[in-house]
Amino acid sequence: MTDFARTRKLFDLPEGVIYLDGNSLGPLPAAAVARVRDMMVGEWGVELIRGWNSAGWYDQPRRVGDRVARLIGAAPGTVVMGDTLSIKVFQALSAALDLNPDRRVVLSDSGNFPSDLYIAQGLLASLGRGHELRIVEPEAVGAAIDETVAVTLITEVDYRTGRRHDMKAITARAHEAGAIAVWDLAHSAGAVDVDLAGADADFAVGCTYKYLNGGPGAPAFIYVAPRHADRARPALAGWMGHERPFAFDLDYRPAPGIERMRVGTPPVIALTALEAALDVWDGVDMADVRRRSMELGQRFIDGVEAACPGLELASPRDPALRGSQVSFRHPHAYAVMQALIARGVIGDFRAPDAMRFGFAPLYVSTGDVDAAVSILAHILADGLWDRPDYHRKAAVT
C-alpha cells in the first residue's frame, strides 16, 4: 500500500497553501533543486562536453522514458523523452497517417485540448492530400469510428471537465474499423491507471509537468507500440533520431525502434529535474493513486454540493468516468478562483465558466480538501469574489 504521508513530505509545498492545480503544473519535488545543481556544477561544470558520455546525457531520453513507461502501462524500450507535447502530437499523428495512407479522416472530439486540434489542422493542411479533421462530441466518438477514419486522435481525460474516455473500448473499435489509435495522456500520466499495452494502443504522447511534477516546460514523451516501432516514419527526421548521428551522413536513415522518435538535442537540465521528480514515484502503486484520487474528488464534490448551492458540477458524477480533476461552473468562475487563490487555495479557471481542481494524492490530503471546501463556501456566501481586481484576467488563467 502506497504511503501518501511519505510522498507528501517529498514536495516543497509553500506554507499556508492548498495546492489543487497539479493538473496544470505539479509542485516542486524537494530533491529537484539539489539534483539540478549537482548536474550543473558537477557534470556540466566539470565534464563540459564530455558529459554527453561520462554523465550519460545522451542516453537520458531513453532512460527516463523507461521510468515513465512504468507509470503508463508500457514496456521498457517503447517510450522516449524530448521536445514539447505539440511536437510529439505531430510526430505520432504524422506517423499514424503514414501507416494508413488510403484513408483521409482524422477523428477527434470537441473535448480535446485545442493545441492537439491545431497541430492536426496544420499537419493536414500541409499534407495537401484532402484529409479531413472530423470533430464530434466526446460521447459520440465510438459511434463515429467507421471505415473512412484513418486515425483517432483522442485525449483520454478532458482538460475542462475531467471526463475520461474508455481507452480500451475506443482502441478496440478503431482497430475493428481499420483505424490507428493515438492517445494524448496529458491529464492521465501520473493521475490514472493507464495501461497502454493492455489497451493495445498504437501511439501515445503526454507531458510531464502536470501530475509527474517535472517542472514548467518539462519535456514530453512519445510511446510507439512495438509492432509499429520499426515501421513508423518520423516526419520530423531529426539528427538524434538518425541511425548513426555521428556518422554525419547527408541522408536520413531512421534509428531502430523508439529511438527514431528522437528529434533534437535533449534538454538535459530539464530531464534531470524530471528524474528527481520520478524518484518520488518509486514504490508508488498507480492503483493506489487512482483509488485515493477518486476518494479525494468525491469528498470534494460532496462537500461543495452541501456547502455551495450556487455551483454546478461540470464533471462526471461517477468517479470511474473522470480523471483526477473536478470542475464546477459559476457565471463568475474566474473571479471566484482569484478570490480562492488570494486565500491560499490554488486551482485554475478554464473558459468560459469552469473552475478546475486537481486531486493528486502524492501531496493532497483529506484535510486539504475539507479546508478548500470551507474557504470556497465562505467566499461564495459572503460575495468575497466580487472585487474589481478579481475580475481582471491575467495573461495565464
Protein Blocks (a to p, Z undefined) as FASTA:
>chain_A
ZZfklmmmmpccdehiacfklmmoccddfklmmmmmmmmmmmmmmnmmmlmmmnommmmm
mmmmmmmmmmnopaehiaccedjfklmmmmmmmmmmmmmmmbcbdcddfkbcfklmmmmm
mmmmmnonopacddddfklmmmmpcfkbmbdcddfbafklopacdfklmmmmmmmnopac
dddfklmgopaccdfklnopabdcddfklmnonoghiacdddddfklmmmpccfblcfkl
pfblmnopabdcddehjllmpcbdcdfklmmmmmmmmmmmgopafklmmmmmmmmmmmmm
mmmmmmmmmbccfbdfblklpcfbdcdddfklmmmmmmmmmnopacddddfkbccddddf
klpcfklmmmmmmmmmmmmmnopmmcfklmpccfbZZ
